[in-house]
Amino acid sequence: MAVDGDGAGERRRQELAGRLARVEERITRACDAAGRPRTDVTLVVVTKTYPAEDVRLLAGLGVRQVAENRDQEAAGKAALCADLPLTWHFVGQLQTNKARSVVRYADVVHSVDRLRLVSALSSAVRSQGRSELDCLVQVALEKEGAPAGDGGRGGAAPGEVPELAAAIAAAPGLRLAGVMTVAPLSGAYAGRPRAAFERLMDVARSLRAEAPAATMVSAGMSGDLEEAIAAGATHVRVGSAVLGVRAVLR
Ligand SMILES: *Cc1c(COP(=O)(O)O)cnc(C)c1O
């Protein structure tokens, strides 16, 4: 591991500080433009494919919320960073057989998209005797109007959200925290992130009518965080704009 003050580590620290400041500026400008207070929006830095050393540097720069999308990679990284005051978000497609592992380090899971995963997470939380796990229903807007059980990328069709939300709310150990989406690459919302995020806000509002505490709206990444903030996102998940373009795109 890089020691403090070592040349490469210090250069990386400065690079991350610069990129982080630019992302902060974008968020502040987007909040201003939307007439929202900056405190409405939480930056979650997606550290996937980058090493634990970068997570440590980010923590030193004041980052408190980090996200990962693959358990295989995240488990080790979270263990190496266990001494840091971080909240860990899991944002990737999650297999039920990984629920036990994810529940060891994650504080928030953004990608709950089927009933079997709700039960797997609930029993994992209970068997580990840990605190409640915040869960978001991942909404796949490209599945709107598509035949059920279509497979493809993660996420539930908007029509499936009420049932999933009710299951989370009823599951011991889980707390229904809100909704998440990734702007669709296909379907009616392809290339229209603002419209997609507005549609997510409709879904979020209907959910809040039933579950007032489910206030999180996780939307927006490096390329579309402005559109997400304009629509009403409370959490933006930003990877490459902070850490650099990933060598392996995913
Ligand atoms: C990788 C990833 C992000 C961050 O994407 P960038 O374009 O690098 O900002 C956000 N959300 C999810 C679910 C991701 O997998």
The ligand as a MOL file (V3000), in Angstrom:
LIG
                    3D

  0  0  0     0  0            999 V3000
M  V30 BEGIN CTAB
M  V30 COUNTS 15 15 0 0 0
M  V30 BEGIN ATOM
M  V30 1 C -20.6680 2.1310 -12.7190 0
M  V30 2 C -21.9840 2.5770 -12.2110 0
M  V30 3 C -22.2290 3.9300 -11.9400 0
M  V30 4 C -21.2260 5.0260 -12.2100 0
M  V30 5 O -21.0760 5.2060 -13.5790 0
M  V30 6 P -20.1400 6.3850 -14.1780 0
M  V30 7 O -20.6530 6.5680 -15.5480 0
M  V30 8 O -18.7470 5.8710 -14.1180 0
M  V30 9 O -20.3340 7.5590 -13.3280 0
M  V30 10 C -23.4750 4.2640 -11.4210 0
M  V30 11 N -24.4190 3.3350 -11.1860 0
M  V30 12 C -24.2130 2.0310 -11.4210 0
M  V30 13 C -25.3030 1.0620 -11.1390 0
M  V30 14 C -22.9980 1.6020 -11.9480 0
M  V30 15 O -22.7990 0.2990 -12.1970 0
M  V30 END ATOM
M  V30 BEGIN BOND
M  V30 1 1 1 2
M  V30 2 1 2 3
M  V30 3 2 2 14
M  V30 4 1 3 4
M  V30 5 2 3 10
M  V30 6 1 4 5
M  V30 7 1 5 6
M  V30 8 2 6 7
M  V30 9 1 6 8
M  V30 10 1 6 9
M  V30 11 1 10 11
M  V30 12 2 11 12
M  V30 13 1 12 13
M  V30 14 1 12 14
M  V30 15 1 14 15
M  V30 END BOND
M  V30 END CTAB
M  END
